[in-house]
Amino acid sequence: MSIVDFSKAKWIWGADNTTAHNWLCLRKKVTIDAIPEEAIARIAVDSRYWLWVNGKVVIEDGQIKDTAHSLSP
């Protein structure tokens, strides 16, 4: 297993939403010139997450120990 360097990560977070038992909805807009063969989203959560790409849910109820997901463009 390789070690990932997160020192250049671009984190998104809601600074006002730091209370316990709270759900957050975070959005990051990314513009690309062409559809890549592969895109990697490294997601750090404390419990569960949902991932949308172009308005479609591609990972529903993801969990910390999930393995890699393969998505079609």
Contacts in CASP RR format, 6 or more apart in sequence:
PFRMAT RR
TARGET T0000
AUTHOR 0000-0000-0000
METHOD contacts of the structure
MODEL  1
MSIVDFSKAKWIWGADNTTAHNWLCLRKKVTIDAIPEEAIARIAVDSRYW
LWVNGKVVIEDGQIKDTAHSLSP
4 42 0 8 1.000
6 42 0 8 1.000
9 42 0 8 1.000
10 28 0 8 1.000
12 26 0 8 1.000
12 27 0 8 1.000
12 28 0 8 1.000
13 24 0 8 1.000
13 26 0 8 1.000
14 24 0 8 1.000
14 26 0 8 1.000
17 24 0 8 1.000
35 73 0 8 1.000
39 71 0 8 1.000
41 51 0 8 1.000
43 49 0 8 1.000
43 51 0 8 1.000
45 64 0 8 1.000
46 64 0 8 1.000
47 63 0 8 1.000
47 64 0 8 1.000
48 61 0 8 1.000
48 62 0 8 1.000
48 63 0 8 1.000
49 59 0 8 1.000
49 62 0 8 1.000
50 57 0 8 1.000
50 59 0 8 1.000
50 60 0 8 1.000
50 61 0 8 1.000
50 62 0 8 1.000
51 57 0 8 1.000
51 58 0 8 1.000
51 59 0 8 1.000
51 62 0 8 1.000
52 58 0 8 1.000
53 71 0 8 1.000
58 69 0 8 1.000
58 71 0 8 1.000
59 66 0 8 1.000
59 69 0 8 1.000
END
